[in-house]
């Protein structure tokens, strides 16, 4: 449960505490954020980069799978 909370707490968008015995997150403060054009442009670029990286990793797995099939004669 702590893994989900930490990034948002680190950005200080939320102040929260973990109640481990009860397995709850107690939120004490939130920060309202707005996105302007520059933030949307940055997010768009980061998502395009992410999509490219995922495609490259997927392609690598496909090539590895083909290579293994050729080695085993399947």
Buried (B, 14 or more C-beta within 10 A) or exposed (E): EEEEBEEBBEEEEBEBEBEEEEEEBEEEEEEEEEEEEEEEEEEEEEEEEEEEEEEEEEEEEEEEEEEEEEEEEE
